[in-house]
Amino acid sequence: YTLEKKNTEALALLKNGIAKNPNTFDLQVLLAIYYRDAGNTLLAKDYYDQAISIAQKQGNTSVVQSLREEENALQ
């Protein structure tokens, strides 16, 4: 129960952080990793796509490449 509660709180915290900081990709990456590890590839891909889009707008090509590799590794 405690672990499930902490996961719910962590997700809410990350989503709140994204709402307050929509131009940073770090929180989207954390959510993508969370969903990847939970086996939800659909949501993981969605958050990877969001993070890639932000990194592209910032001209951060090395991050874009790294995130694309992570996303492509999803099964």
C-alpha positions as CSV (number, residue, x, y, z in Angstrom):
1,Y,0.0,0.0,0.0
2,T,2.7,2.4,0.9
3,L,4.7,1.9,-2.3
4,E,1.5,2.3,-4.4
5,K,0.8,5.6,-2.5
6,K,4.3,6.9,-3.0
7,N,4.1,6.1,-6.7
8,T,0.8,8.0,-7.0
9,E,2.4,10.9,-5.2
10,A,5.5,10.8,-7.3
11,L,3.4,10.8,-10.5
12,A,1.3,13.7,-9.3
13,L,4.5,15.6,-8.4
14,L,6.1,15.0,-11.8
15,K,2.9,16.0,-13.7
16,N,2.6,19.1,-11.5
17,G,6.2,20.0,-12.3
18,I,5.6,19.6,-16.0
19,A,2.6,21.9,-15.8
20,K,4.7,24.5,-14.1
21,N,7.8,24.0,-16.2
22,P,6.6,23.1,-19.7
23,N,9.8,24.0,-21.4
24,T,12.1,21.6,-19.7
25,F,12.4,18.0,-20.8
26,D,13.8,16.4,-17.7
27,L,10.5,15.7,-16.0
28,Q,9.0,14.2,-19.2
29,V,12.0,11.9,-19.4
30,L,11.5,10.8,-15.8
31,L,7.8,10.0,-16.5
32,A,8.8,8.1,-19.7
33,I,11.2,6.0,-17.7
34,Y,8.6,5.4,-15.0
35,Y,6.0,4.2,-17.6
36,R,8.7,2.2,-19.4
37,D,9.6,0.3,-16.2
38,A,5.9,-0.2,-15.4
39,G,5.4,-1.8,-18.8
40,N,3.2,1.0,-20.3
41,T,5.0,1.6,-23.5
42,L,2.2,3.7,-24.9
43,L,2.6,6.4,-22.2
44,A,6.4,6.0,-22.2
45,K,6.5,6.8,-25.9
46,D,4.2,9.8,-25.4
47,Y,6.5,11.3,-22.8
48,Y,9.6,10.5,-24.8
49,D,8.0,12.3,-27.8
50,Q,7.3,15.3,-25.6
51,A,10.8,15.4,-24.2
52,I,12.3,15.0,-27.8
53,S,10.1,17.9,-29.0
54,I,11.3,20.2,-26.3
55,A,15.0,19.2,-26.7
56,Q,14.7,19.8,-30.5
57,K,13.2,23.3,-29.9
58,Q,16.2,24.0,-27.6
59,G,18.7,22.7,-30.2
60,N,19.9,20.0,-27.9
61,T,20.8,17.4,-30.6
62,S,22.7,15.1,-28.3
63,V,19.7,14.7,-26.0
64,V,17.4,14.2,-28.9
65,Q,19.6,11.4,-30.2
66,S,19.8,9.8,-26.8
67,L,16.1,10.0,-26.2
68,R,15.3,8.6,-29.7
69,E,17.5,5.6,-28.9
70,E,15.8,5.0,-25.6
71,E,12.4,5.3,-27.3
72,N,13.4,2.9,-30.1
73,A,14.5,0.4,-27.5
74,L,10.9,0.1,-26.1
75,Q,9.2,-3.1,-27.0
